[in-house]
Amino acid sequence: MKKSFLIVCLAAALGLATGAMAQSAGPVGGAPSSSSGNHAGHGQREKITEEILAKLHLTADQKAKLKAHAEELKNKIKEIRKGSKGAPTDEQKAKMKELRKANHEFLKQTLTKDQLREFMKLRNEKMKELKEKNKGSGKVGTP
């Protein structure tokens, strides 16, 4: 149970941080968006991140650091999104960009160079696959 919770927290935090703003621009022509439209694909990103982390052979210390960081990151993301109903504002986008930058720095400090390289490689491959799979469907990963 604890291991599952850790993996879910890590997946959520890393998935949200690395791809939080990688969503489509929203409905065309000013059409109202659905409430789930702004969060489409988060489960996929979490699953992808979980799969990638499992392949990195993390130490107990790394897992503990990532778990604490994931919780902190989750709270910061909630705070940024607080009260937001539609598309993210420019201010929210800027804050998320800073969070992604800080998250990447944290990963650089926590993971070994090989682990970080492998994480980035696997994540980019998975995101590319997702983009191809969802091309033209308006789902996660579409431009």
N, C-alpha and C positions, 0 to 999 in steps of 0.2 A: 504494500500500500504506500509506504513512504517513497519507495523507488518510483512508483507510478506518479505520485504527486510531484516529485522532483522533476521528472521528465516532462510532465504537463506544464509545470511552471516555467521550466527552461524553454520549452517549445513555444509557449505563449509569449514570453518576453522577447526571445530572440526573433521569433517569427514576426511579431508586431513591430519590433524595433527595426528590423532590416527591411521590412516591406510595408510599413504602416501607411506610407503615402503612395504606394505603388498600385493604386486603384484607379479605375476608369474615371473620367471627368464627370460622369453623371449622365442623367437623361438628356437627350437631344431636344432642342427647341423649347427649353424651359418646362418640360413636362415634370410633374411632381415625382419625386423619387420615392421608392418604397423604403420603409424603415430598415429593411435588411440589406438594402443596396449598398450602403456605406461599409458594410462589414463582410461582404461576400468574399469567400475564399480564405478567411482567417483560419478555419479548420484545416484547410489544405496546407497552409503555410506552417501551422503547428505540427502537422503530421510530417511534413518534409523536414523541419528542423529536428524533430524527435529522431527520425531515421538517421539524419546526418550525425547528430550527437552520439548516437549509439555506435557509430563507426569510428569515433575519435579515441576510444579507449581512455576516458578521463580518469584521473586519479581521484581519490576521496576528497582531497583538498580542493581540486578544481570543481568537483561537483558541489561542494559546500559553498564556495565562492559564487558559482553560477546561480545556485539556488537563492542566495541572499540578493544577488544583483537582479535576478528575475523578478523577485517580489518588489524591489525598489522601482524597477523599470515599469512594472505593471501599474503601480500607484501613480507614477509620473504621467504615464500615458492616459490613465483615467482622468487625471486632473486637467490635462490639456484638452481632452475631448468633452469635459464636463459642460453640459448645457448645449452641446452642438447637436443639431437635428439634421442639417443638410450637409452640403459639401464643406470641406475644411476651409477655414479662412486663411488668408496669407500669413497671419500671425501664428496660427496653429501649424501651418506647413513649416514655417521657420523654426518653431520650437521642436517639431518632430525631426527636422533635419539635424538640429543640434543633438537631440537624443540619439539618433542613429550614429552620428559622429562619435559621441561619447561612448556608445555601446561598442563600436568598432575598436576604440582605444582600450576599453576594458578587456575585450577579447584578445587584443594584442598582448596585454599584460598577463592575462590568465592562461591562455593556451600557449603551447610551444609553437615555434615557427612552423613546424611540420603540421601540427594540428590545425593551426589557423589557415595555412595554405590549403589543406585538405577540406576544411570547412567551407572556405570561399569557393573552391573548385566545385565541390558537390552541390552547394547551394545554387551557384550560377547554372550548373547543368540542369538541376531540377526546375529552376525558374524558367529556363529556356524551354524545357519540355512543356511546362504549364502554358507558356505563351503560345506555343505551337498548337497544343491541344485545344486551347480556348480561342484561337484566332477567329476574330469576327463574331464571336458569340456574346461579347459584352461582359465576359467574366474576368476574373483576376488575371492579370498579366497582359491584358490587351492594351494597346497604346491609347 
